[in-house]
Amino acid sequence: MSSGSLYVIKLGSSTIVNHPEVFAEIERIARRGSRVLIVAGGAEAIRRKYEAISRPMPFLTLASGDEVRYCSPEELPIIRDAYHENILSVIHQQLNGRGLRVYAQLGGDQGLVYGQKAKPIKAIRDHKPVIVRDSYFGQFTGSHTAFLQSALNAFDVVTLTPPIWDPELRSYINIDADVLAAHLAVDLKAHHLRFVTGTEGLLSDIADPHSTIADVYEDDVIQSVQGRMKQKVRAAQLAIREGVGDVQITGAHTLEKGGRTRFWSGKRGPEAFDLLNKVARIPSVSEDEHELARFLLENVRIPSVAGKIDEAGNIVFRKGNGPHTLLLLGHIDTVPHVWLVRSDNEGLTGRGVVDAKGSFVNFVHMLEDVEVPEQGTLLVIGAVEEEISSSKGAFYVRDHYAADAVIIGEPSGDDSLTLGYYGLFKLRITIRRAQEHTAAKDTVSVADELYQVVSVIRQRVLAIDPHSLSSLIDIQHSHEEGYLTAVGILNFRISPEAGSDYASSVPLAFNEGVTVEVLRATPGFANPRSDDLVKSFIRSFAKQQRSIRYLKKKGTSDMNTLATTWRGVPMVAYGPGDSSRDHTNEEYLSFKESASARVILREAVSEWFRIRTGV
């Protein structure tokens, strides 16, 4: 059962029938823990069905001269059979054969996806204009999203196809599969929408199969789009306008290879902030960083800079090969939920722009802005899973990389430098008791007992660290087979003064039926003001004729993870943005502050290399 990010993938029937290798790519997405909804088109499958029954396929010529398939009530059963025989059966065969659990049906079955028949069509027949009233083609009006979400959580892949259901007409109606995919992506709040086509994305010259248009913004007019591709562009733009952040047309007949055209919300912004605008708009909730890491690897092309995605999924850039290494460690994941990034002339708002994509984009700019001396190495890493307890990316960095100093990419504001963070002590408390009547003598509910245990643990931690802060961040209650269970997640922020072995001093044993698990025991960390790294920032601030303000934060960052084994390595955190907006719906980053922090950072990094290498 999966609850990860959602991919909506539109596959044309030609891809499904003739290019089964695409299913290996879909398998990889599902194996990463993402949910997958395939919306399948049927043009090739329908053509084959009509050929098999030796029936001519009916078409209408519109007043514009375009030809469209004529979908009368008599043709709908044939179309439905075509999807069952030539699309759903193939998808089942391909994905079941790869060990994936598949749920697949026509969108209109059981009224799962519903719509409304379109108005009569103006057509040309025998060179005369006519009104066609029995064309059962329509538009999307809604879907049973609760059922679809349950199916997406229960199966590895869910597949839907046209036709959909018209409840007023009490009949199936046909619908364009590209438009259906866009609407479902919006309805289900998909993180990623893909239209897989027979060309390498949109082409600026249809005669040149490699003339892919890389980026399309809302106000762009693309003169080269013709035929069926027009509908894909309309569908992609519909999805972008309605809040789907990562929309691409990919091909030929592939998700991962070939060319891709990305669609971006809003208009083109200032060139200096183009990377920030794009990175902010690609959803990357923890454990769904793959698309953003891949985008960065494909788009950050700087001479003398090597890039890769490491085994943990971190995006890694290296400039220089000298012995003196400065690590700029940011993170590319965000907390849920995702909302559409909006920008104006002053800045942008959206999930993660402050925490901490703005900081990491500035790190990436250092690869171009800073001249790394022969004796130096600049290592820029965007870690994954910083916002969840696993801290997978940072632990991998800790165990597989080395550096002489570290700058962590977290919002401090352009006028401040963070010297330390509190640690994180995270506990899961489970109370399980046989059910008793609430009127029984001395009965204490499992919820009440949970609060009592929380109170005791808080007192025990305070006795060790009087500066600690605590919060009960989650409570769940269940009743199953005569047993009541309460589970709570208790977070402590532990001051650096508590040391690195504080967890072993906290008694966590209670009576039978009470279990306390340590999910995380990260110590706090505080850097002195006297080392070369801090001196580099002091000189950078002074060069800009600005004073420096020092911070020690109550939160936790990847600095804490590195500090568990990296001894004697100076570490600070610096980046633009107001950290009080972290994890809120008010994240906003001004272009002015981002640019100011970039200047401070560039001078500090350059100064560190001058101090360390004497160059």
BELNOR-V932227 format. One record per residue. N is the residue number from 1. RES is the residue in three letters. PHI is phi in radians with two decimals (999 if undefined). PSI is psi as a letter, one per 20 degrees, with the letter a starting at -180 (999 if undefined). Layout:
N	RES	PHI	PSI
N	RES	PHI	PSI
This chain:
1	MET	999	p
2	SER	-2.03	q
3	SER	-2.36	k
4	GLY	-1.39	a
5	SER	-1.09	q
6	LEU	-1.94	p
7	TYR	-1.79	p
8	VAL	-1.84	p
9	ILE	-2.11	o
10	LYS	-1.57	p
11	LEU	-1.99	p
12	GLY	-1.30	q
13	SER	-1.17	h
14	SER	-1.12	g
15	THR	-1.11	g
16	ILE	-1.11	g
17	VAL	-1.40	h
18	ASN	-1.87	i
19	HIS	-2.34	m
20	PRO	-1.11	i
21	GLU	-1.10	i
22	VAL	-1.12	h
23	PHE	-1.26	h
24	ALA	-1.16	h
25	GLU	-1.19	g
26	ILE	-1.15	h
27	GLU	-1.04	g
28	ARG	-1.08	h
29	ILE	-1.10	g
30	ALA	-1.12	h
31	ARG	-1.18	h
32	ARG	-1.29	i
33	GLY	1.77	j
34	SER	-1.46	q
35	ARG	-1.52	q
36	VAL	-2.31	p
37	LEU	-2.04	o
38	ILE	-1.61	p
39	VAL	-1.93	o
40	ALA	-1.83	p
41	GLY	-1.44	r
42	GLY	-2.46	j
43	ALA	-0.98	g
44	GLU	-1.19	h
45	ALA	-1.14	g
46	ILE	-1.19	g
47	ARG	-1.02	g
48	ARG	-1.12	h
49	LYS	-1.11	g
50	TYR	-1.11	h
51	GLU	-1.11	g
52	ALA	-1.13	h
53	ILE	-1.77	j
54	SER	0.92	l
55	ARG	-2.10	p
56	PRO	-1.18	p
57	MET	-1.42	p
58	PRO	-1.41	q
59	PHE	-2.28	q
60	LEU	-2.07	q
61	THR	-1.73	o
62	LEU	-1.37	r
63	ALA	-1.06	h
64	SER	-1.31	i
65	GLY	1.72	i
66	ASP	-1.23	q
67	GLU	-1.84	p
68	VAL	-2.29	q
69	ARG	-1.20	p
70	TYR	-1.51	o
71	CYS	-1.98	n
72	SER	-1.45	r
73	PRO	-0.98	h
74	GLU	-1.24	h
75	GLU	-1.52	h
76	LEU	-1.04	g
77	PRO	-1.04	h
78	ILE	-1.18	g
79	ILE	-1.10	g
80	ARG	-1.10	g
81	ASP	-1.08	h
82	ALA	-1.06	g
83	TYR	-1.14	g
84	HIS	-1.13	g
85	GLU	-1.37	h
86	ASN	-1.92	i
87	ILE	-2.08	f
88	LEU	-1.09	h
89	SER	-1.14	h
90	VAL	-1.16	g
91	ILE	-1.09	g
92	HIS	-1.01	g
93	GLN	-1.05	g
94	GLN	-1.17	g
95	LEU	-1.45	h
96	ASN	-1.07	h
97	GLY	-1.15	i
98	ARG	-1.73	j
99	GLY	1.40	j
100	LEU	-1.73	q
101	ARG	-1.53	p
102	VAL	-2.18	p
103	TYR	-2.02	p
104	ALA	-2.50	p
105	GLN	-2.86	r
106	LEU	-1.19	q
107	GLY	-1.02	h
108	GLY	-1.43	i
109	ASP	-1.07	p
110	GLN	0.99	j
111	GLY	1.12	k
112	LEU	-1.09	g
113	VAL	-2.09	p
114	TYR	-2.26	r
115	GLY	-2.76	a
116	GLN	-2.44	p
117	LYS	-1.06	p
118	ALA	-1.27	r
119	LYS	-1.16	r
120	PRO	-0.91	q
121	ILE	-1.77	p
122	LYS	-1.51	o
123	ALA	-2.31	r
124	ILE	-2.04	p
125	ARG	-2.34	p
126	ASP	0.95	l
127	HIS	1.16	j
128	LYS	-2.18	q
129	PRO	-1.25	p
130	VAL	-2.39	q
131	ILE	-1.86	o
132	VAL	-1.74	o
133	ARG	-1.76	i
134	ASP	-1.86	k
135	SER	-1.45	o
136	TYR	-1.57	m
137	PHE	-1.99	q
138	GLY	-2.66	a
139	GLN	-2.19	q
140	PHE	-1.20	p
141	THR	-2.15	i
142	GLY	3.01	r
143	SER	-2.63	q
144	HIS	-1.48	n
145	THR	-1.15	h
146	ALA	-1.09	g
147	PHE	-1.13	g
148	LEU	-1.10	g
149	GLN	-1.11	h
150	SER	-1.12	g
151	ALA	-1.14	g
152	LEU	-1.14	h
153	ASN	-1.35	h
154	ALA	-1.59	h
155	PHE	-2.01	q
156	ASP	-1.28	h
157	VAL	-2.46	p
158	VAL	-1.96	p
159	THR	-2.20	p
160	LEU	-2.25	q
161	THR	-2.36	r
162	PRO	-1.12	r
163	PRO	-1.32	r
164	ILE	-1.90	a
165	TRP	-1.97	p
166	ASP	-1.82	o
167	PRO	-1.15	h
168	GLU	-1.30	g
169	LEU	-1.38	i
170	ARG	0.98	l
171	SER	-2.67	q
172	TYR	-1.20	q
173	ILE	-2.34	q
174	ASN	-1.45	q
175	ILE	-2.66	q
176	ASP	-1.17	p
177	ALA	-1.20	h
178	ASP	-1.12	g
179	VAL	-1.15	h
180	LEU	-1.03	g
181	ALA	-1.07	g
182	ALA	-1.10	g
183	HIS	-1.12	g
184	LEU	-1.16	h
185	ALA	-1.06	g
186	VAL	-1.20	g
187	ASP	-1.01	g
188	LEU	-1.65	j
189	LYS	0.95	l
190	ALA	-1.14	q
191	HIS	-1.45	h
192	HIS	-2.41	p
193	LEU	-2.22	p
194	ARG	-2.20	p
195	PHE	-1.92	o
196	VAL	-1.54	p
197	THR	-2.24	r
198	GLY	-1.52	i
199	THR	-2.12	r
200	GLU	-1.42	m
201	GLY	1.31	a
202	LEU	-1.35	q
203	LEU	-1.94	p
204	SER	-1.33	h
205	ASP	-2.40	o
206	ILE	-1.14	i
207	ALA	-1.43	i
208	ASP	-1.96	o
209	PRO	-1.15	i
210	HIS	-1.94	j
211	SER	-1.57	l
212	THR	-1.15	p
213	ILE	-1.49	o
214	ALA	-1.27	g
215	ASP	-2.31	p
216	VAL	-2.28	p
217	TYR	-1.80	r
218	GLU	-1.04	h
219	ASP	-1.65	j
220	ASP	-1.35	q
221	VAL	-1.95	p
222	ILE	-1.90	o
223	GLN	-1.26	h
224	SER	-1.43	i
225	VAL	-1.26	p
226	GLN	-2.39	r
227	GLY	0.98	c
228	ARG	-1.12	h
229	MET	-1.13	h
230	LYS	-1.02	g
231	GLN	-1.19	h
232	LYS	-1.14	g
233	VAL	-1.12	g
234	ARG	-1.05	g
235	ALA	-1.14	g
236	ALA	-1.09	g
237	GLN	-1.19	h
238	LEU	-1.04	g
239	ALA	-1.11	g
240	ILE	-1.09	g
241	ARG	-1.06	h
242	GLU	-1.62	j
243	GLY	1.97	j
244	VAL	-1.38	p
245	GLY	-1.44	h
246	ASP	-2.09	n
247	VAL	-2.16	p
248	GLN	-2.45	q
249	ILE	-1.81	p
250	THR	-2.19	r
251	GLY	2.92	a
252	ALA	-1.43	p
253	HIS	1.00	k
254	THR	-2.62	q
255	LEU	-1.62	h
256	GLU	-1.83	h
257	LYS	-1.86	a
258	GLY	1.14	b
259	GLY	-1.78	r
260	ARG	-2.61	q
261	THR	-1.96	p
262	ARG	-1.74	q
263	PHE	-1.85	p
264	TRP	-2.10	p
265	SER	-1.27	q
266	GLY	1.37	a
267	LYS	-1.66	r
268	ARG	-1.08	p
269	GLY	-1.66	a
270	PRO	-1.04	p
271	GLU	-1.01	h
272	ALA	-1.11	h
273	PHE	-2.04	j
274	ASP	-1.09	g
275	LEU	-1.11	g
276	LEU	-1.05	g
277	ASN	-1.02	g
278	LYS	-1.29	g
279	VAL	-1.06	h
280	ALA	-1.14	h
281	ARG	-1.53	i
282	ILE	-1.61	o
283	PRO	-1.04	p
284	SER	-2.63	l
285	VAL	-1.03	q
286	SER	-0.78	p
287	GLU	1.39	j
288	ASP	-2.25	l
289	GLU	-1.62	i
290	HIS	-0.99	g
291	GLU	-1.16	g
292	LEU	-1.19	g
293	ALA	-1.06	g
294	ARG	-1.15	g
295	PHE	-1.01	g
296	LEU	-1.12	g
297	LEU	-1.09	h
298	GLU	-1.36	h
299	ASN	-1.90	i
300	VAL	-1.57	n
301	ARG	-2.05	n
302	ILE	-2.20	p
303	PRO	-0.95	p
304	SER	1.24	j
305	VAL	-1.96	p
306	ALA	-1.73	p
307	GLY	-2.24	q
308	LYS	-2.82	r
309	ILE	-1.91	p
310	ASP	-1.45	a
311	GLU	-1.10	h
312	ALA	-1.46	i
313	GLY	1.76	i
314	ASN	-1.17	q
315	ILE	-1.57	p
316	VAL	-2.24	p
317	PHE	-2.15	q
318	ARG	-2.31	p
319	LYS	-2.21	o
320	GLY	1.63	r
321	ASN	-2.39	k
322	GLY	-1.39	r
323	PRO	-1.31	i
324	HIS	-1.67	o
325	THR	-1.89	p
326	LEU	-1.91	p
327	LEU	-1.76	p
328	LEU	-1.82	o
329	LEU	-1.92	o
330	GLY	-1.93	a
331	HIS	-2.40	q
332	ILE	-1.89	j
333	ASP	-1.67	r
334	THR	-2.31	r
335	VAL	-1.40	q
336	PRO	-1.21	r
337	HIS	-1.64	r
338	VAL	-1.72	p
339	TRP	-2.27	r
340	LEU	-1.12	p
341	VAL	-1.25	p
342	ARG	-2.16	q
343	SER	-2.25	q
344	ASP	-2.31	a
345	ASN	-1.21	i
346	GLU	-1.75	h
347	GLY	3.02	b
348	LEU	-2.55	q
349	THR	-2.22	q
350	GLY	2.76	r
351	ARG	-1.07	p
352	GLY	1.60	i
353	VAL	-1.15	h
354	VAL	-1.59	g
355	ASP	-2.01	n
356	ALA	-2.52	l
357	LYS	-1.22	h
358	GLY	-1.06	g
359	SER	-1.12	g
360	PHE	-1.20	h
361	VAL	-1.06	h
362	ASN	-1.07	h
363	PHE	-1.06	g
364	VAL	-1.08	h
365	HIS	-1.09	h
366	MET	-1.09	h
367	LEU	-1.07	h
368	GLU	-1.72	h
369	ASP	-1.38	h
370	VAL	-1.82	p
371	GLU	-1.51	o
372	VAL	-1.54	p
373	PRO	-1.18	r
374	GLU	-1.02	h
375	GLN	-1.54	j
376	GLY	-2.07	r
377	THR	-2.40	p
378	LEU	-1.87	o
379	LEU	-1.95	o
380	VAL	-2.03	p
381	ILE	-2.26	p
382	GLY	-1.80	o
383	ALA	-1.43	q
384	VAL	-1.76	q
385	GLU	1.02	k
386	GLU	-1.25	h
387	GLU	-1.47	j
388	ILE	-2.17	r
389	SER	-1.11	h
390	SER	-1.11	h
391	SER	0.76	l
392	LYS	-0.95	g
393	GLY	-1.13	g
394	ALA	-1.19	h
395	PHE	-1.10	h
396	TYR	-1.16	g
397	VAL	-1.06	g
398	ARG	-0.97	g
399	ASP	-1.64	i
400	HIS	-2.24	i
401	TYR	-2.24	r
402	ALA	-2.51	q
403	ALA	-2.70	q
404	ASP	-1.57	i
405	ALA	-2.81	q
406	VAL	-2.37	p
407	ILE	-1.96	p
408	ILE	-1.56	p
409	GLY	-1.58	n
410	GLU	-2.43	q
411	PRO	-1.18	p
412	SER	-2.06	i
413	GLY	1.53	q
414	ASP	-1.21	i
415	ASP	-1.79	j
416	SER	-2.36	q
417	LEU	-2.22	p
418	THR	-1.59	p
419	LEU	-1.69	i
420	GLY	-2.98	r
421	TYR	-2.38	q
422	TYR	-1.19	q
423	GLY	-1.54	r
424	LEU	-2.15	p
425	PHE	-2.04	o
426	LYS	-2.06	p
427	LEU	-2.17	q
428	ARG	-1.90	p
429	ILE	-1.91	p
430	THR	-2.11	p
431	ILE	-2.00	p
432	ARG	-2.27	p
433	ARG	-2.38	q
434	ALA	-1.16	q
435	GLN	-1.15	p
436	GLU	-2.25	r
437	HIS	-1.18	p
438	THR	-1.15	i
439	ALA	-1.62	i
440	ALA	-1.15	q
441	LYS	-1.11	p
442	ASP	1.13	j
443	THR	-1.22	p
444	VAL	-2.13	p
445	SER	-1.16	q
446	VAL	-1.12	h
447	ALA	-1.17	g
448	ASP	-1.08	g
449	GLU	-1.15	h
450	LEU	-1.04	g
451	TYR	-1.10	h
452	GLN	-1.13	g
453	VAL	-1.13	g
454	VAL	-1.01	g
455	SER	-1.09	g
456	VAL	-1.15	g
457	ILE	-1.10	h
458	ARG	-1.05	g
459	GLN	-1.15	h
460	ARG	-1.17	h
461	VAL	-1.21	g
462	LEU	-1.06	h
463	ALA	-1.13	h
464	ILE	-1.59	h
465	ASP	-2.37	n
466	PRO	-1.09	i
467	HIS	-1.59	j
468	SER	-1.22	q
469	LEU	-2.15	q
470	SER	-2.41	q
471	SER	-2.70	p
472	LEU	-1.50	o
473	ILE	-1.66	i
474	ASP	-2.75	q
475	ILE	-2.38	p
476	GLN	-2.26	q
477	HIS	-2.35	p
478	SER	-2.45	q
479	HIS	-2.31	o
480	GLU	-2.57	p
481	GLU	0.90	l
482	GLY	1.41	j
483	TYR	-2.12	p
484	LEU	-1.85	p
485	THR	-2.30	p
486	ALA	-2.14	p
487	VAL	-2.23	p
488	GLY	-2.23	q
489	ILE	-1.87	o
490	LEU	-1.97	p
491	ASN	-1.82	p
492	PHE	-2.09	p
493	ARG	-1.74	o
494	ILE	-1.86	p
495	SER	-1.25	q
496	PRO	-1.00	h
497	GLU	-1.12	i
498	ALA	-1.28	i
499	GLY	1.43	a
500	SER	-1.63	i
501	ASP	-1.94	k
502	TYR	-1.06	h
503	ALA	-1.07	h
504	SER	-1.20	i
505	SER	-1.64	i
506	VAL	-1.68	o
507	PRO	-1.18	p
508	LEU	-2.15	j
509	ALA	-1.53	p
510	PHE	-2.36	a
511	ASN	-1.27	r
512	GLU	-1.03	q
513	GLY	1.65	i
514	VAL	-2.03	p
515	THR	-2.12	p
516	VAL	-2.13	o
517	GLU	-1.90	p
518	VAL	-1.54	o
519	LEU	-1.52	h
520	ARG	-2.76	p
521	ALA	-2.44	m
522	THR	-1.72	p
523	PRO	-1.33	r
524	GLY	-1.29	r
525	PHE	-2.56	p
526	ALA	-2.36	p
527	ASN	-1.66	q
528	PRO	-1.25	r
529	ARG	-1.63	j
530	SER	-1.81	i
531	ASP	-1.50	r
532	ASP	-1.12	h
533	LEU	-1.17	g
534	VAL	-1.16	h
535	LYS	-1.02	h
536	SER	-1.11	g
537	PHE	-1.22	h
538	ILE	-1.02	g
539	ARG	-1.21	h
540	SER	-1.15	g
541	PHE	-1.06	g
542	ALA	-1.09	h
543	LYS	-1.09	h
544	GLN	-1.60	j
545	GLN	1.00	l
546	ARG	-2.24	q
547	SER	-1.54	q
548	ILE	-1.90	p
549	ARG	-2.02	p
550	TYR	-1.74	q
551	LEU	-2.18	q
552	LYS	-2.22	o
553	LYS	-1.68	q
554	LYS	-1.38	i
555	GLY	-1.37	a
556	THR	-2.26	q
557	SER	-2.35	a
558	ASP	-1.13	i
559	MET	-0.98	g
560	ASN	-1.10	g
561	THR	-1.12	g
562	LEU	-1.06	h
563	ALA	-1.18	i
564	THR	-1.14	h
565	THR	-2.29	i
566	TRP	-1.45	o
567	ARG	-1.63	p
568	GLY	1.26	j
569	VAL	-1.75	o
570	PRO	-1.08	p
571	MET	-2.50	p
572	VAL	-2.36	r
573	ALA	-2.20	p
574	TYR	-2.66	p
575	GLY	3.09	q
576	PRO	-1.31	q
577	GLY	1.98	q
578	ASP	-1.64	o
579	SER	-1.17	i
580	SER	-1.18	i
581	ARG	-1.65	i
582	ASP	-0.95	p
583	HIS	1.13	j
584	THR	-1.93	r
585	ASN	-1.52	j
586	GLU	-2.01	j
587	GLU	-1.04	p
588	TYR	-2.56	p
589	LEU	-2.24	p
590	SER	-1.46	q
591	PHE	-1.09	h
592	LYS	-1.09	g
593	GLU	-1.20	h
594	SER	-1.06	g
595	ALA	-1.17	h
596	SER	-1.11	g
597	ALA	-1.15	h
598	ARG	-1.12	h
599	VAL	-1.15	g
600	ILE	-1.04	g
601	LEU	-1.12	g
602	ARG	-1.03	g
603	GLU	-1.20	h
604	ALA	-1.18	g
605	VAL	-1.12	g
606	SER	-1.09	g
607	GLU	-1.14	h
608	TRP	-1.06	g
609	PHE	-1.12	h
610	ARG	-1.11	g
611	ILE	-1.13	g
612	ARG	-1.28	h
613	THR	-1.85	i
614	GLY	1.26	j
615	VAL	-1.86	999
